[in-house]
Amino acid sequence: MSLPKSYMTSTKRVPDILEAIQTAQAPTTFSTRFLEQLGFKNKGDRLIIGVLKDLGFIDEKGAPKDRYFRFLDQTHSGTVLAEGIRNAWAELFAININAHQL
């Protein structure tokens, strides 16, 4: 397994995007069009799609996966997001055993 190659040029809007995802009905396909419907029209915002794929929220074609639907439950969303981060960057967590305590 290799580290994800997706990135955001700015993380400033990530919390807003995640909140919008939680308040919207899950799409059939998470695409740039859906992101624009959520109010995120900036080209930099589109990079979240690759990150969501790496986090296991959507598949390669953009279809929401189980983790996406579990994230919609705001009582568990933090745990679900942390799970995606730990899975996507498992190699980094393996290097730094103290990172699991954060």
SULFENGI-V397697 format. One record per residue. N is the residue number from 1. RES is the residue in one small letter. OMEGA is omega in radians with two decimals (* if undefined). D_LAST is the distance of its C-alpha to the last C-alpha in whole Angstrom. Layout:
# SULFENGI-V397697
n-><N N>
res-><RES RES>
omega-><OMEGA OMEGA>
d_last-><D_LAST D_LAST>
This chain:
# SULFENGI-V397697
n-><1 2 3 4 5 6 7 8 9 10 11 12 13 14 15 16 17 18 19 20 21 22 23 24 25 26 27 28 29 30 31 32 33 34 35 36 37 38 39 40 41 42 43 44 45 46 47 48 49 50 51 52 53 54 55 56 57 58 59 60 61 62 63 64 65 66 67 68 69 70 71 72 73 74 75 76 77 78 79 80 81 82 83 84 85 86 87 88 89 90 91 92 93 94 95 96 97 98 99 100 101 102>
res-><m s l p k s y m t s t k r v p d i l e a i q t a q a p t t f s t r f l e q l g f k n k g d r l i i g v l k d l g f i d e k g a p k d r y f r f l d q t h s g t v l a e g i r n a w a e l f a i n i n a h q l>
omega-><3.13 3.13 3.11 3.13 3.14 -3.14 3.02 3.09 3.06 3.12 -3.07 -3.05 -3.11 3.12 3.13 3.12 3.14 3.10 3.12 3.09 -3.10 -3.09 -3.14 3.02 -3.13 3.13 3.00 3.10 3.09 -3.05 3.07 3.12 3.11 3.12 3.09 3.10 3.07 3.11 -3.10 -3.03 -3.14 -3.14 3.12 3.13 -3.11 -3.13 3.12 -3.12 3.09 3.12 3.11 3.06 3.14 3.14 3.14 3.11 3.14 3.13 -3.07 3.13 3.11 3.12 3.11 3.11 -3.11 -3.11 3.10 -3.10 3.08 3.12 -3.12 3.07 -3.02 3.11 -3.12 -3.00 3.12 3.12 -3.13 3.11 3.12 3.10 3.12 3.13 -3.14 3.12 -3.08 -3.09 -3.10 -3.13 3.12 3.10 3.12 3.14 -3.09 -3.09 3.11 -3.12 3.13 -3.10 -3.10 *>
d_last-><23 22 20 21 23 23 21 22 24 22 19 21 23 20 19 23 23 21 22 26 25 24 27 30 31 30 32 34 33 30 32 32 35 33 30 33 34 31 32 30 33 32 32 28 27 28 26 23 26 25 21 21 23 21 18 21 22 25 28 30 32 30 31 28 26 25 21 23 25 22 20 23 22 21 20 17 17 13 13 15 14 10 13 15 12 11 15 16 14 14 16 13 11 14 14 11 10 8 6 6 4 0>
